[in-house]
Every structure is written in structure tokens, then in C-alpha cells.
Amino acid sequence: MRCYGKFPHHRLKAWPIWLSGTLTFATAPTALADAQPQHSMQSAWWVPLISALIGALSALATPFAKDLVIRRLNDKRSKSETQHEIFRNYAAPLAASCEKLIWRFSEIFIDKRHQFLKTATSPLVFNEYKRKSTLYRIASLLGWLRAIHLELSALPRGASGFFTPVSDAIGKVQSALADGPYVELHRLEQLCTIWRLSLDALDHGTKKSLATSFEVKLHDLAGDTLKHDSEHLKKLDHDRKLNICRHLSAFLCKELRRVAISEDVVAETMHQAIVALSYREALIYRDWQDAIGDAMLELDPDSIRRFKIVGYEKFEEILMGQSLWIEVFRESINDIDFDAIDPNDFRAKQLRDLAVAVCQIMTSLAQTEERDLISDSVLEIAQKISAVEAAAGQGTFPISRPNAKQARG
């Protein structure tokens, strides 16, 4: 870690003398001037006065520059050093947390030993432990990220995001868990395919806006239960399903300026539309991530760090909470089937995106002074997971794809 010294005050104090001497040298009479007429020498009577004035002003300006400019420079450097110190203090547990997750992701995506994600797979007790253990590792990472944020925010003027590109990787972890615009777009595209409505005339921004409006309309029609139960639409009676499809088709036709779809077509495609509208996701919004992080932290009076992560026993108590954020987190990986991916289960993509983001944290740390915290074997696995994702493209891994029947919804 680079250490910064204080600004050399003796140099600042010397500059008025140097400047004054320079101006005097440049303007004082010389041997050449002796050869000039006497009236030219007399016209230079102001030179000593200017030199004295510059010296006086410099003497007055020096304390001002010292007290303001230099103080600000030193404060800025001191803050930067403090930020780096905080980052260095938390780099070790952050790297260790990422390492545990990477080994678990290696099981799932590289070794394809992901049967423990299914709640009905034997041995039940062992698989339940593996699922909870995976959640504990994710929650621990969120805890360390929260701790770093709290430490930096406690500094004068708060955090400044100085430790890029690690900060960029951290942002991708948060985005992987919290952002789901692709879910809205996917559902919009599925419904338009079923009802043969073209979206080709829309640019990407307009399409995203329409997908958001469509999402709002769907929840207005289906009610709040849909937010918590992905099977809610399938459980409705025939008339309610038909009414929802009728209103949604009318909404899309109006927005796309198309002729209304006939009642017969809506009725014939109702089952396909309901299946396409029923999806599973587990978005952990950023405020929820903060809540999980806060729950995972406790004060650590015996360490240079202010915080430490709670133990596994305490985590199991947290996991049984009734808050919506912990309920969503608790169900976020249950029954993800990587052997036959459900195209409407977006939790699979969420977990893949999270794996890639965690690997990026590790590879970014390897480019800092904390390289010694990362073993070559872990870095190799992290790079392998990232390479597999890059080869697959669009944030997916080359694992089992939905068959044609599933794709048609």
C-alpha cells in the first residue's frame, strides 16, 4: 500500500524568495544597461518597489496557502489512506467468503452436482443442509459487503468508491440479485409470440418501457398474491383466467396500435398465455440485501475490523424469520432444476449471474496488492466459471436447455 508523506512546507516557503530573485534578475540593471542613456536608468526606479511588493504579498499568501490548500491536500490523502486501510482490513474475509462460494458454484456449474437444490431429493437432511449452507455463504458475502459500506460511510464525507475495479464487481453482485428487467421482457415477448403481435418496430428502450407497463397491468389484474405465489394464475378458475387474458391482449393491441384479437383466439390460447405469465423469480432488492447484510453482522471488539459475521447457528434463526425479504431469500434456490430448466424459472439465471459476479470479485482482487490472499486453485476455478459463461453468451451457462415443448410454453 502506497504511503503518502506530508506536503514539503519548506518548498512553499522558499518560492517567494526564488520568485523575487528571478524578477530582480530579469529586470535589474546590468552591464548592458550601463551603456544606455541615464534617463533609461532613471525610468527603472519602480523595479525595487515591485520586487518588494511581490515579496510582501508572497509572505502574506504563504500562510493562507499552507492553511487551506495544503490542509485540503493532506486531508484528501489522509482519507484515501484510511479508505485503503479499511479495504485492506476487509479484503481477507471478503476473499475467503468469495472462495467458499466459488467452490459451491463449481459443484453446481462445473461438476454439475446440483441435485441438492431439489427439496425432494434424498438424502433429505444432507441436501437441506447444502441448500442452507449455500444461502449462508451468499448471506455472509452480503454481510461483508455491508460492513465495508458501513465503515466507509462512517468516514468524513462518506465513501467515494475508491477501490475499483473491485467496486464494479461488487455492483454486479448486487445487480445479479436485485435486477430483473429480462424477466419482464421475456414475459412480454412470450405473450406477443402467442398472440402473434410483432415487437420489431420498437427499439430496446421502448420495448423495456412497454414490458414495465405490461407488468403493472398484470399485477393490477391478478392481485398482490401473484407477488408471492408463482402458481397463483394457474390456480384461478377458468373465467378469471379468461378475463385476465382478455384485458392483457386488449392492452397490448392498444399500445402496439394493432387490431383487437378476437375472443375466440384469446380463449384458444388462454392456457398457453397463463403458463407464459406464470414464472418464478427471487429478486433480492438492494434494500433487502442491506437488511440481510445487517442481520449477518455483529460487532467485533477483538479485531481491527468493527464487524464480524454471525455463526451458522444464529443464521438458521435468521432464516426462519417472517419478514418478506428473508422469505424470498429462503426460497431463492429451492427446487431449481438444472437438469431440465424451466424457461419460466428465472432463479436459474439469477444464480448463474451471481456466480459470475462473485468470480469477478476474486479476479479483481487478484489484480490488487491483496493477490497473496487468493490461492491459484481458486483463481483458476473462478476464471473457468467466467470462461464458461462467456462461451455461452448472454449470461447463461452451457447446461441443459428446455426442450421444444417447454420452450413453446
C-alpha positions as CSV (number, residue, x, y, z in Angstrom):
1,M,0.0,0.0,0.0
2,R,1.5,3.3,-1.0
3,C,2.2,5.7,1.8
4,Y,1.9,9.4,1.3
5,G,4.1,11.9,3.2
6,K,3.0,15.4,4.1
7,F,3.5,18.3,1.7
8,P,7.0,19.8,1.9
9,H,6.3,23.1,3.6
10,H,9.9,24.4,3.3
11,R,9.5,24.4,-0.5
12,L,6.4,26.5,-0.3
13,K,8.1,29.0,2.0
14,A,11.1,29.3,-0.4
15,W,9.1,30.2,-3.5
16,P,8.6,33.9,-2.8
17,I,12.4,34.3,-2.4
18,W,13.0,32.5,-5.6
19,L,10.3,34.5,-7.5
20,S,11.6,37.8,-6.1
21,G,15.1,36.9,-7.1
22,T,14.1,35.9,-10.6
23,L,12.2,39.1,-11.2
24,T,15.0,41.2,-9.9
25,F,17.5,39.3,-12.1
26,A,15.2,39.8,-15.1
27,T,14.7,43.5,-14.5
28,A,17.7,44.8,-12.6
29,P,20.3,47.0,-14.4
30,T,23.1,45.0,-16.0
31,A,26.3,45.8,-17.7
32,L,24.3,46.3,-20.9
33,A,22.1,48.7,-19.1
34,D,25.1,50.8,-18.0
35,A,25.7,51.6,-21.7
36,Q,22.2,53.0,-22.0
37,P,21.3,56.7,-21.5
38,Q,20.9,57.9,-18.0
39,H,17.2,58.7,-18.5
40,S,16.6,54.9,-19.1
41,M,18.2,54.0,-15.8
42,Q,16.0,56.6,-14.0
43,S,12.9,55.2,-15.6
44,A,13.5,51.8,-13.8
45,W,13.2,53.3,-10.3
46,W,10.0,51.2,-9.8
47,V,11.7,47.8,-10.1
48,P,12.9,47.6,-6.5
49,L,9.4,48.6,-5.3
50,I,7.7,45.9,-7.4
51,S,10.2,43.3,-6.1
52,A,9.5,44.4,-2.5
53,L,5.7,44.3,-3.1
54,I,5.9,40.8,-4.6
55,G,7.9,39.7,-1.6
56,A,5.4,41.2,0.8
57,L,2.4,39.6,-1.0
58,S,4.2,36.3,-1.1
59,A,4.8,36.4,2.7
60,L,1.1,37.1,3.3
61,A,0.0,34.4,0.8
62,T,2.2,31.6,2.2
63,P,0.3,31.1,5.5
64,F,-3.0,31.2,3.6
65,A,-1.8,28.5,1.1
66,K,-0.4,26.5,3.9
67,D,-3.5,26.5,6.0
68,L,-6.0,26.0,3.2
69,V,-4.5,24.3,0.1
70,I,-2.0,22.1,1.9
71,R,-4.5,21.1,4.6
72,R,-7.0,20.1,1.9
73,L,-4.4,18.1,0.1
74,N,-3.4,16.3,3.3
75,D,-7.0,15.7,4.3
76,K,-7.7,14.2,0.9
77,R,-4.6,12.0,1.1
78,S,-5.4,11.0,4.7
79,K,-9.0,10.0,3.7
80,S,-7.6,8.0,0.8
81,E,-5.2,6.2,3.1
82,T,-8.0,5.5,5.6
83,Q,-10.2,4.1,2.8
84,H,-7.4,1.8,1.6
85,E,-6.8,0.7,5.1
86,I,-10.5,-0.2,5.6
87,F,-10.4,-2.1,2.3
88,R,-7.3,-3.9,3.2
89,N,-8.8,-4.9,6.6
90,Y,-11.8,-6.4,4.9
91,A,-10.0,-7.8,1.9
92,A,-9.1,-11.1,3.7
93,P,-12.7,-12.0,4.9
94,L,-14.1,-10.8,1.6
95,A,-11.8,-13.1,-0.4
96,A,-12.5,-16.0,2.0
97,S,-16.2,-15.5,1.6
98,C,-15.9,-15.4,-2.2
99,E,-13.7,-18.5,-2.1
100,K,-16.3,-20.6,-0.3
101,L,-19.0,-19.5,-2.8
102,I,-16.8,-20.3,-5.8
103,W,-16.2,-23.9,-4.6
104,R,-20.0,-24.3,-4.2
105,F,-20.6,-22.8,-7.7
106,S,-18.0,-25.1,-9.0
107,E,-20.1,-28.0,-7.7
108,I,-23.2,-26.7,-9.4
109,F,-21.9,-25.4,-12.7
110,I,-18.7,-27.2,-13.4
111,D,-19.1,-30.6,-11.7
112,K,-23.0,-30.5,-12.3
113,R,-23.6,-31.8,-8.8
114,H,-26.7,-29.7,-8.2
115,Q,-29.2,-32.3,-7.0
116,F,-29.1,-30.9,-3.5
117,L,-31.1,-27.9,-4.8
118,K,-34.2,-30.1,-5.2
119,T,-36.1,-30.4,-1.9
120,A,-37.4,-33.9,-2.6
121,T,-34.0,-35.4,-3.4
122,S,-32.5,-37.9,-0.9
123,P,-30.8,-37.8,1.4
124,L,-33.2,-35.1,2.6
125,V,-31.3,-33.9,5.6
126,F,-27.9,-33.6,3.8
127,N,-29.5,-31.8,0.9
128,E,-31.3,-29.4,3.2
129,Y,-28.0,-28.6,4.9
130,K,-26.3,-28.0,1.5
131,R,-29.1,-25.6,0.5
132,K,-28.9,-23.7,3.8
133,S,-25.1,-23.7,3.6
134,T,-25.3,-22.1,0.1
135,L,-27.6,-19.4,1.5
136,Y,-25.3,-18.9,4.4
137,R,-22.4,-18.3,2.1
138,I,-24.4,-15.8,0.0
139,A,-25.6,-14.0,3.1
140,S,-22.1,-13.9,4.5
141,L,-20.8,-12.2,1.3
142,L,-23.7,-9.7,1.6
143,G,-22.6,-9.2,5.2
144,W,-19.0,-8.3,4.4
145,L,-20.1,-6.0,1.6
146,R,-22.4,-4.3,4.0
147,A,-19.6,-4.0,6.6
148,I,-17.3,-2.3,4.1
149,H,-20.0,0.1,3.1
150,L,-20.8,1.0,6.8
151,E,-17.1,1.5,7.5
152,L,-16.6,3.8,4.5
153,S,-19.8,5.7,5.2
154,A,-18.6,6.5,8.7
155,L,-15.6,8.4,7.3
156,P,-15.9,12.2,7.0
157,R,-17.8,13.0,3.8
158,G,-18.6,9.3,3.4
159,A,-17.4,6.7,0.9
160,S,-16.0,7.6,-2.5
161,G,-15.9,4.2,-4.3
162,F,-12.1,4.3,-4.5
163,F,-11.4,0.6,-4.9
164,T,-12.4,0.0,-8.5
165,P,-12.5,-2.4,-10.4
166,V,-13.4,-4.4,-7.3
167,S,-16.3,-2.0,-6.7
168,D,-17.6,-2.7,-10.2
169,A,-17.6,-6.4,-9.4
170,I,-19.4,-5.8,-6.2
171,G,-22.0,-3.8,-8.1
172,K,-22.6,-6.8,-10.4
173,V,-23.3,-9.0,-7.3
174,Q,-25.9,-6.6,-6.2
175,S,-27.3,-6.3,-9.7
176,A,-27.5,-10.1,-10.2
177,L,-29.6,-10.4,-7.1
178,A,-31.8,-7.3,-7.5
179,D,-32.4,-6.6,-11.2
180,G,-34.9,-8.5,-13.3
181,P,-35.8,-6.4,-16.4
182,Y,-35.1,-9.5,-18.5
183,V,-38.0,-11.2,-16.7
184,E,-40.4,-8.6,-17.8
185,L,-39.1,-8.6,-21.4
186,H,-39.2,-12.4,-21.6
187,R,-42.9,-12.4,-20.5
188,L,-43.8,-9.7,-22.9
189,E,-42.1,-11.4,-25.8
190,Q,-43.8,-14.8,-24.9
191,L,-47.3,-13.3,-24.9
192,C,-46.7,-11.4,-28.1
193,T,-45.5,-14.6,-29.8
194,I,-48.6,-16.5,-28.6
195,W,-50.9,-13.7,-29.9
196,R,-48.8,-13.0,-33.0
197,L,-48.1,-9.4,-32.1
198,S,-44.8,-8.1,-33.6
199,L,-42.4,-6.0,-31.5
200,D,-39.9,-5.5,-34.3
201,A,-40.9,-1.8,-34.8
202,L,-39.9,-1.0,-31.2
203,D,-36.4,0.0,-30.1
204,H,-34.9,-1.6,-27.0
205,G,-35.8,1.3,-24.7
206,T,-39.4,1.4,-25.9
207,K,-39.7,-2.3,-25.5
208,K,-38.4,-2.2,-21.9
209,S,-40.9,0.6,-21.1
210,L,-43.8,-1.4,-22.6
211,A,-42.7,-4.5,-20.6
212,T,-42.8,-2.5,-17.4
213,S,-46.2,-1.1,-18.2
214,F,-47.4,-4.7,-19.0
215,E,-46.0,-5.9,-15.7
216,V,-48.1,-3.2,-13.8
217,K,-51.2,-4.1,-15.8
218,L,-50.7,-7.8,-15.0
219,H,-50.4,-7.3,-11.3
220,D,-53.4,-4.9,-11.3
221,L,-55.5,-7.7,-12.8
222,A,-54.1,-10.6,-10.8
223,G,-53.7,-9.0,-7.4
224,D,-50.9,-9.0,-4.8
225,T,-50.9,-12.8,-4.4
226,L,-49.0,-13.1,-7.6
227,K,-46.0,-11.4,-6.0
228,H,-45.6,-14.2,-3.5
229,D,-47.0,-17.2,-5.4
230,S,-45.7,-18.0,-8.9
231,E,-48.5,-20.6,-9.3
232,H,-51.3,-18.1,-8.5
233,L,-52.5,-17.6,-12.1
234,K,-52.7,-21.4,-12.7
235,K,-54.9,-21.8,-9.6
236,L,-57.6,-19.3,-10.8
237,D,-60.9,-20.5,-12.2
238,H,-61.5,-20.6,-16.0
239,D,-63.5,-17.3,-16.1
240,R,-60.9,-15.4,-14.1
241,K,-58.1,-16.6,-16.3
242,L,-60.0,-15.7,-19.5
243,N,-60.8,-12.2,-18.1
244,I,-57.1,-11.6,-17.4
245,C,-56.0,-12.7,-20.9
246,R,-58.8,-10.6,-22.5
247,H,-57.7,-7.5,-20.7
248,L,-54.0,-8.1,-21.4
249,S,-54.5,-8.7,-25.1
250,A,-56.6,-5.5,-25.4
251,F,-53.8,-3.6,-23.5
252,L,-51.1,-4.8,-25.9
253,C,-53.1,-4.2,-29.0
254,K,-53.8,-0.7,-27.9
255,E,-50.2,0.0,-27.1
256,L,-49.0,-1.5,-30.4
257,R,-51.8,0.0,-32.4
258,R,-53.0,-3.3,-33.6
259,V,-56.5,-4.6,-34.3
260,A,-58.0,-6.3,-31.3
261,I,-57.5,-10.0,-31.0
262,S,-60.8,-12.0,-31.4
263,E,-62.4,-13.6,-28.4
264,D,-62.1,-17.0,-29.9
265,V,-58.3,-16.6,-30.3
266,V,-57.9,-15.4,-26.7
267,A,-59.9,-18.4,-25.5
268,E,-58.0,-20.9,-27.6
269,T,-54.6,-19.6,-26.4
270,M,-55.6,-19.0,-22.8
271,H,-53.7,-22.0,-21.4
272,Q,-50.5,-21.1,-23.2
273,A,-50.8,-17.4,-22.1
274,I,-51.3,-18.4,-18.4
275,V,-48.3,-20.7,-18.5
276,A,-46.2,-17.9,-20.1
277,L,-47.3,-15.5,-17.4
278,S,-46.5,-17.8,-14.5
279,Y,-42.9,-17.6,-13.6
280,R,-40.6,-17.9,-10.6
281,E,-38.1,-15.3,-9.6
282,A,-36.5,-14.4,-6.3
283,L,-35.3,-10.8,-6.7
284,I,-33.4,-9.6,-3.6
285,Y,-33.8,-5.9,-3.9
286,R,-30.9,-3.7,-2.8
287,D,-32.6,-2.6,0.4
288,W,-33.3,-6.2,1.2
289,Q,-29.6,-7.0,0.5
290,D,-28.8,-4.4,3.1
291,A,-31.2,-5.9,5.6
292,I,-29.7,-9.4,5.1
293,G,-26.2,-7.8,5.5
294,D,-27.2,-6.0,8.7
295,A,-28.7,-9.3,10.1
296,M,-25.4,-11.1,9.3
297,L,-23.2,-8.6,11.2
298,E,-22.3,-8.2,14.8
299,L,-19.7,-6.0,16.5
300,D,-16.2,-7.4,16.9
301,P,-14.4,-5.7,19.8
302,D,-11.4,-8.0,19.5
303,S,-10.4,-7.2,15.9
304,I,-9.2,-4.2,13.9
305,R,-12.5,-4.6,12.0
306,R,-15.6,-3.2,13.6
307,F,-17.8,-6.2,12.4
308,K,-17.8,-9.9,12.1
309,I,-20.2,-12.4,10.6
310,V,-22.6,-14.3,12.8
311,G,-22.2,-18.0,13.2
312,Y,-24.2,-20.7,11.3
313,E,-26.5,-21.4,14.3
314,K,-27.5,-17.7,14.5
315,F,-28.0,-17.7,10.7
316,E,-30.5,-20.6,11.0
317,E,-32.6,-18.4,13.4
318,I,-32.4,-15.5,11.0
319,L,-33.5,-17.8,8.1
320,M,-36.7,-18.7,10.0
321,G,-37.8,-15.0,10.1
322,Q,-41.2,-13.9,8.8
323,S,-40.0,-10.7,7.0
324,L,-40.7,-10.7,3.3
325,W,-37.0,-10.2,2.4
326,I,-36.0,-13.3,4.3
327,E,-38.9,-15.3,3.0
328,V,-37.8,-14.5,-0.6
329,F,-34.2,-15.3,0.2
330,R,-35.1,-18.5,1.9
331,E,-36.9,-19.8,-1.3
332,S,-34.4,-18.3,-3.7
333,I,-32.7,-21.6,-4.6
334,N,-35.2,-24.3,-3.6
335,D,-36.0,-26.7,-6.5
336,I,-34.0,-25.0,-9.2
337,D,-33.8,-27.9,-11.8
338,F,-30.6,-27.6,-13.9
339,D,-31.3,-31.0,-15.5
340,A,-34.4,-29.7,-17.2
341,I,-34.5,-26.0,-16.9
342,D,-38.0,-24.4,-16.7
343,P,-37.8,-21.4,-19.1
344,N,-40.1,-19.5,-16.6
345,D,-37.8,-20.1,-13.6
346,F,-35.6,-17.1,-13.7
347,R,-33.8,-18.1,-10.5
348,A,-31.5,-20.3,-12.5
349,K,-30.2,-17.3,-14.5
350,Q,-30.0,-15.3,-11.3
351,L,-27.8,-17.9,-9.7
352,R,-25.6,-18.1,-12.8
353,D,-25.2,-14.3,-12.9
354,L,-24.3,-14.3,-9.2
355,A,-21.7,-16.9,-9.7
356,V,-20.0,-14.9,-12.5
357,A,-20.1,-11.7,-10.4
358,V,-18.5,-13.4,-7.4
359,C,-15.8,-14.8,-9.7
360,Q,-15.2,-11.3,-10.9
361,I,-14.7,-10.0,-7.4
362,M,-12.0,-12.7,-7.0
363,T,-10.2,-12.0,-10.2
364,S,-10.4,-8.2,-9.5
365,L,-8.8,-8.8,-6.0
366,A,-6.1,-10.7,-7.8
367,Q,-5.1,-7.6,-9.6
368,T,-4.6,-5.6,-6.4
369,E,-2.0,-5.8,-3.6
370,E,-4.1,-8.4,-1.9
371,R,-3.1,-11.1,-4.5
372,D,-1.5,-13.1,-1.8
373,L,-4.9,-13.8,-0.3
374,I,-6.1,-15.8,-3.3
375,S,-4.9,-19.3,-4.0
376,D,-4.0,-20.3,-7.5
377,S,-6.6,-23.1,-7.5
378,V,-9.5,-20.8,-6.5
379,L,-8.4,-18.3,-9.1
380,E,-8.3,-21.0,-11.8
381,I,-11.8,-22.2,-10.9
382,A,-13.1,-18.6,-10.9
383,Q,-11.6,-18.0,-14.4
384,K,-13.1,-21.3,-15.6
385,I,-16.6,-20.3,-14.5
386,S,-16.2,-16.9,-16.1
387,A,-14.9,-18.5,-19.3
388,V,-17.9,-20.9,-19.5
389,E,-20.3,-18.0,-19.1
390,A,-18.5,-16.0,-21.8
391,A,-18.7,-19.0,-24.2
392,A,-22.4,-19.5,-23.6
393,G,-23.1,-15.8,-24.1
394,Q,-25.9,-13.6,-22.7
395,G,-25.2,-14.6,-19.1
396,T,-26.1,-18.3,-19.5
397,F,-24.1,-21.5,-18.9
398,P,-24.0,-24.3,-21.5
399,I,-26.1,-26.6,-19.4
400,S,-29.4,-28.4,-20.0
401,R,-31.7,-26.4,-22.3
402,P,-35.5,-26.6,-22.2
403,N,-37.0,-28.9,-24.8
404,A,-39.2,-27.7,-27.6
405,K,-42.4,-28.4,-25.7
406,Q,-41.2,-26.3,-22.7
407,A,-40.0,-23.5,-25.0
408,R,-43.4,-23.2,-26.5
409,G,-44.7,-22.7,-23.0
